[in-house]
Amino acid sequence: MNEKAVASARNLLTMKVLSHEQIAKAVELPLEKIEELAMELTAEPVV
C-alpha cells in the first residue's frame, strides 16, 4: 500500500470536505481502504 496515498487520504478525511468516494478517486486507493481509515480516525481519542 502506498504510504503517501494513505497519508493524503487521512489528511483529506480529517478536513471532512470530500466524500469517501472522492477521496478514493483522488488518492487512487480502494474505497474499502478509505472507509477503513475513516473508522480508525473516528476511533482515535481527540487530544
FENZI-V264518 format. One record per residue. RES is the residue in one letter. SS is DSSP state (H for helix, E for strand, L for the rest). PSI is psi in radians with two decimals (NA if undefined). D_CENTER is the distance of its C-alpha to the mean C-alpha in whole Angstrom. Layout:
res=RES ss=SS psi=PSI d_center=D_CENTER
res=RES ss=SS psi=PSI d_center=D_CENTER
This chain:
res=M ss=L psi=2.36 d_center=13
res=N ss=L psi=1.95 d_center=13
res=E ss=H psi=-0.57 d_center=12
res=K ss=H psi=-0.69 d_center=11
res=A ss=H psi=-0.71 d_center=9
res=V ss=H psi=-0.77 d_center=7
res=A ss=H psi=-0.73 d_center=8
res=S ss=H psi=-0.72 d_center=7
res=A ss=H psi=-0.75 d_center=4
res=R ss=H psi=-0.77 d_center=4
res=N ss=H psi=-0.77 d_center=7
res=L ss=H psi=-0.68 d_center=6
res=L ss=H psi=-0.71 d_center=5
res=T ss=H psi=-0.43 d_center=8
res=M ss=H psi=-0.37 d_center=10
res=K ss=L psi=0.73 d_center=10
res=V ss=L psi=-0.66 d_center=11
res=L ss=L psi=2.74 d_center=10
res=S ss=L psi=2.88 d_center=10
res=H ss=H psi=-0.66 d_center=7
res=E ss=H psi=-0.73 d_center=10
res=Q ss=H psi=-0.70 d_center=10
res=I ss=H psi=-0.77 d_center=7
res=A ss=H psi=-0.77 d_center=8
res=K ss=H psi=-0.73 d_center=11
res=A ss=H psi=-0.70 d_center=10
res=V ss=H psi=0.03 d_center=9
res=E ss=L psi=0.83 d_center=11
res=L ss=L psi=2.73 d_center=9
res=P ss=L psi=2.57 d_center=10
res=L ss=H psi=-0.64 d_center=9
res=E ss=H psi=-0.66 d_center=10
res=K ss=H psi=-0.68 d_center=7
res=I ss=H psi=-0.75 d_center=4
res=E ss=H psi=-0.65 d_center=7
res=E ss=H psi=-0.79 d_center=8
res=L ss=H psi=-0.70 d_center=5
res=A ss=H psi=-0.71 d_center=6
res=M ss=H psi=-0.72 d_center=9
res=E ss=H psi=-0.72 d_center=9
res=L ss=H psi=-0.66 d_center=8
res=T ss=H psi=-0.38 d_center=11
res=A ss=H psi=-0.34 d_center=13
res=E ss=L psi=2.35 d_center=14
res=P ss=L psi=2.47 d_center=17
res=V ss=L psi=2.23 d_center=17
res=V ss=L psi=NA d_center=20
